[in-house]
Amino acid sequence: MSTRLFVFLFCFFLYGTTGFAQVTEPGASAFELREADSFFLQKSYDSAAAIYLKDSSFLNKTQLYRLGKMYDSGWGVQVNYHEAFRWFKKSAELGNDSAMRVVGLFFADTLLGQPDSGKAMFWLLKAVDKGNLLAYATIGDFYRMGTLV
């Protein structure tokens, strides 16, 4: 047996028995998540949702926000405001200022039950602190309409 063949077989055996060749994680890989981001930007929402939902524990704040947007708008998934809120809130908790604003809007609205102006203002002000200009405008609109006091 040649040395090259022996080394190849040894490496193949070692690779196969140490678990490197086996995928034990059911979640999406970094490559798949980048692919899902690409699908989202290309408006192939069904494909993006399939990957994002494979294992959400690996999603970053932008991907969580996108998943919330998909549930809020019915892009690639059925419209579900409770699911949308859940993904937006996870994104907001990781520091996404756009998600913070949307969470504030959810608390100000009746989609999830009774409006909670205290929680709405809390999340809107967090978004303002991060520099979100739409949150500034939203707070102004709420005061102008008398929605939040």
DRENVODREN-904208 format. One record per residue: residue in three letters; z, x, y of N, C-alpha, C in turn. Coordinates in steps of 0.001 Angstrom, whole numbers, padded with zeros to 6 digits, always signed. Layout:
ALAZXYZXYZXY...
This chain:
MET+000000+000851-001160+000000+000000+000000+000000+000903+001232SER-000863+000573+002177-000943+001391+003381+000256+001126+004281THR+000523+002067+005153+001658+001955+006068+001470+000772+007013ARG+000269+000578+007485+000009-000522+008416+000239-001871+007755LEU-000206-002016+006513-000008-003255+005785+001479-003493+005531PHE+002177-002419+005168+003612-002526+004916+004348-002967+006189VAL+004036-002355+007317+004675-002704+008588+004355-004157+008949PHE+003105-004546+008764+002709-005923+009067+003500-006910+008204LEU+003561-006670+006903+004282-007569+006006+005774-007596+006324PHE+006344-006435+006639+007753-006365+006984+008032-007188+008251CYS+007203-007008+009268+007389-007744+010527+007181-009244+010303PHE+006178-009597+009501+005915-010994+009203+007119-011614+008502PHE+007669-010911+007501+008839-011383+006777+010030-011521+007720LEU+010273-010492+008530+011394-010511+009462+011249-011645+010474TYR+010059-011832+011001+009783-012872+011980+010029-014250+011382GLY+009589-014466+010178+009729-015767+009528+011139-016086+009090THR+011945-015093+008757+013280-015361+008238+014369-015327+009301THR+014081-014831+010482+015114-014765+011523+015129-015991+012412GLY+014194-016892+012216+014180-018113+013014+013304-018030+014236PHE+012724-016877+014506+011855-016776+015673+010627-017662+015521ALA+010157-017814+014313+008940-018583+014084+009218-020080+014028GLN+010470-020465+013928+010800-021866+013778+011229-022438+015124VAL+010732-023598+015421+011121-024275+016644+012260-025218+016290THR+013441-024919+016793+014594-025758+016487+014911-026707+017635GLU+014404-026416+018814+014656-027264+019969+013611-028380+020022PRO+014025-029627+020068+013062-030712+020173+012525-030891+021592GLY+013108-030210+022562+012745-030379+023965+011434-029717+024326ALA+011007-030028+025530+009764-029475+026042+009953-028016+026428SER+008946-027224+026146+008980-025806+026522+008630-025672+028000ALA+008842-024492+028540+008505-024233+029943+007011-024455+030170PHE+006197-024051+029201+004752-024264+029312+004439-025756+029378GLU+005074-026541+028512+004833-027979+028498+005269-028631+029809LEU+006373-028164+030372+006841-028735+031632+005880-028412+032772ARG+005336-027201+032773+004317-026870+033785+003075-027736+033582GLU+002742-027983+032323+001612-028849+032007+001892-030277+032492ALA+003118-030764+032289+003489-032099+032761+003398-032180+034280ASP+003830-031114+034967+003712-031085+036433+002246-031201+036844SER+001401-030492+036135-000034-030551+036410-000579-031957+036159PHE-000174-032569+035057-000596-033941+034765-000152-034884+035876PHE+001092-034722+036348+001606-035587+037411+000753-035439+038671LEU+000479-034209+039058-000304-033968+040279-001736-034476+040147GLN-002239-034525+038914-003587-035044+038664-003572-036560+038437LYS-002405-037158+038561-002193-038591+038383-002443-039054+036947SER-002248-038147+035982-002281-038498+034561-000847-038791+034143TYR-000338-039913+034636+001085-040207+034523+001551-040450+033084ASP+000687-041024+032243+001078-041245+030844+001407-039918+030168SER+000544-038927+030379+000751-037614+029766+001982-036923+030343ALA+002173-037036+031654+003339-036415+032292+004626-037052+031776ALA+004649-038370+031675+005852-039070+031220+006212-038681+029794ALA+005208-038559+028945+005466-038202+027545+006182-036862+027443ILE+005792-035914+028273+006414-034588+028225+007771-034604+028922TYR+007850-035220+030100+009120-035262+030824+010212-035949+029999LEU+009839-036988+029268+010827-037754+028508+011153-037133+027157LYS+010423-036084+026791+010659-035428+025499+012092-034919+025408ASP+012559-034275+026461+013956-033851+026544+014257-033581+028009SER+014893-034529+028653+015102-034463+030097+016137-033431+030514SER+016857-032847+029567+017892-031879+029935+017293-030590+030504PHE+015999-030383+030326+015348-029178+030832+014618-029401+032151LEU+014670-030623+032685+013936-030925+033900+014660-030400+035135ASN+013880-029908+036097+014464-029468+037362+014519-030654+038327LYS+015045-030430+039529+015256-031536+040459+013949-032208+040888THR+012871-031466+040977+011586-032049+041357+011032-032901+040221GLN+011150-032414+039004+010659-033165+037854+011466-034441+037649LEU+012775-034374+037875+013617-035572+037790+013199-036586+038853TYR+012918-036095+040058+012463-036971+041137+011146-037642+040754ARG+010230-036853+040190+008937-037414+039779+009108-038493+038718LEU+010010-038264+037788+010269-039257+036750+010841-040535+037375GLY+011729-040387+038353+012240-041556+039072+011126-042302+039780LYS+010231-041552+040407+009099-042151+041120+008205-042914+040148MET+008032-042361+038948+007197-043010+037948+007803-044349+037520TYR+009109-044377+037276+009772-045629+036900+009818-046612+038068ASP+009946-046124+039273+009989-046974+040456+008628-047616+040728SER+007559-046892+040426+006209-047349+040754+005420-047877+039565GLY+005920-047649+038346+005183-048068+037163+004039-047137+036814TRP+004182-045878+037161+003149-044885+036859+003418-044283+035486GLY+002650-044661+034487+002778-044097+033150+003907-044685+032325VAL+004749-045504+032933+005872-046166+032261+006004-047568+032864GLN+006753-048421+032188+007041-049745+032740+007973-049600+033940VAL+007767-050412+034959+008678-050417+036104+010079-050770+035601ASN+011030-049935+035968+012419-050160+035575+013291-049528+036658TYR+013850-050358+037522+014596-049850+038667+015895-049161+038264HIS+016497-049611+037187+017724-048949+036719+017409-047529+036236GLU+016307-047377+035504+015883-046043+035061+015468-045192+036250ALA+014744-045790+037183+014322-045052+038386+015543-044518+039117PHE+016528-045387+039314+017744-044976+040011+018439-043840+039263ARG+018505-043954+037945+019167-042915+037137+018513-041549+037349TRP+017183-041507+037333+016485-040221+037507+016583-039732+038943PHE+016467-040637+039921+016624-040241+041316+018022-039671+041558LYS+019037-040309+040981+020415-039854+041201+020635-038469+040594LYS+020089-038232+039404+020213-036894+038798+019553-035848+039691SER+018395-036175+040220+017689-035260+041112+018496-035023+042387ALA+019047-036089+042942+019858-035975+044168+021081-035108+043929GLU+021710-035278+042792+022901-034486+042472+022574-033002+042330LEU+021306-032687+042032+020880-031283+041954+020397-030758+043305GLY+020414-031622+044343+020098-031153+045686+018749-031549+046246ASN+018014-032438+045602+016713-032873+046115+016944-033870+047247ASP+016581-033474+048474+016854-034310+049641+016039-035600+049640SER+014832-035586+049106+014040-036816+049015+014712-037803+048074ALA+015242-037294+046972+015955-038150+046025+017232-038687+046651MET+017908-037871+047467+019117-038341+048153+018802-039547+049026ARG+017684-039474+049731+017269-040584+050593+016988-041830+049761VAL+016280-041666+048657+015935-042812+047819+017196-043434+047206VAL+018140-042600+046782+019400-043118+046242+020107-043936+047322GLY+020089-043442+048553+020655-044210+049662+019962-045551+049837LEU+018635-045561+049704+017881-046811+049811+018241-047777+048684PHE+018422-047241+047479+018828-048091+046358+020185-048731+046621PHE+021126-047961+047148+022443-048517+047435+022389-049536+048575ALA+021435-049386+049476+021317-050316+050593+020607-051613+050192ASP+019899-051590+049076+019097-052729+048637+019857-053542+047578THR+019256-054635+047152+019873-055498+046141+019256-055310+044763LEU+018407-054304+044573+017727-054108+043289+018698-053892+042133LEU+019821-053243+042399+020778-052936+041332+022027-053798+041407GLY+021997-054811+042229+023178-055662+042398+023532-055771+043865GLN+024819-055783+044140+025303-055884+045512+025032-054595+046280PRO+024537-054714+047501+024370-053517+048331+025719-052868+048629ASP+025712-051562+048766+026930-050821+049093+026594-049917+050273SER+026894-050400+051474+026497-049658+052673+027224-048320+052786GLY+028442-048224+052253+029167-046953+052283+028465-045881+051461LYS+028084-046239+050238+027372-045284+049381+025980-044999+049921ALA+025346-046026+050485+024016-045825+051073+024098-044790+052196MET+025063-044971+053087+025206-044035+054202+025585-042644+053713PHE+026434-042567+052693+026825-041273+052123+025591-040488+051694TRP+024710-041126+050911+023532-040420+050408+022509-040144+051504LEU+022363-041079+052437+021428-040843+053543+021893-039674+054412LEU+023187-039594+054663+023708-038488+055471+023593-037153+054727LYS+023744-037181+053404+023530-035953+052625+022089-035481+052785ALA+021157-036424+052770+019742-036076+052949+019504-035537+054358VAL+020149-036146+055345+020039-035672+056732+020574-034250+056831ASP+021708-033984+056206+022279-032634+056220+021321-031598+055625LYS+020468-032042+054703+019485-031124+054098+018212-031042+054937GLY+018160-031801+056045+017013-031732+056942+015917-032738+056665ASN+016206-033778+055915+015199-034777+055584+014976-035705+056775LEU+013808-035593+057396+013509-036369+058597+013358-037856+058306LEU+012866-038198+057122+012757-039611+056767+014131-040261+056663ALA+015132-039497+056244+016495-040037+056177+017007-040343+057579TYR+016699-039457+058555+017064-039736+059952+016456-041072+060379ALA+015160-041212+060112+014449-042431+060520+015003-043660+059800THR+015331-043505+058529+015871-044621+057750+017199-045092+058326ILE+018066-044160+058655+019355-044523+059252+019121-045239+060580GLY+018204-044736+061380+017874-045390+062651+017357-046800+062444ASP+016484-046979+061452+015961-048318+061157+017070-049258+060706PHE+017963-048754+059873+019076-049595+059410+019954-050029+060568TYR+020245-049120+061487+021052-049490+062654+020300-050464+063552ARG+019007-050225+063730+018195-051115+064578+018154-052535+064027MET+018066-052649+062692+017997-053977+062054+019388-054558+061799GLY+020430-053742+062008+021784-054214+061770+022151-054255+060296THR+021426-053535+059457+021664-053533+058033+022919-052731+057673LEU+023053-051565+058255+024233-050711+058016+025024-050603+059295VAL+026309-050734+059175+027166-050609+060362+028245-049609+060103
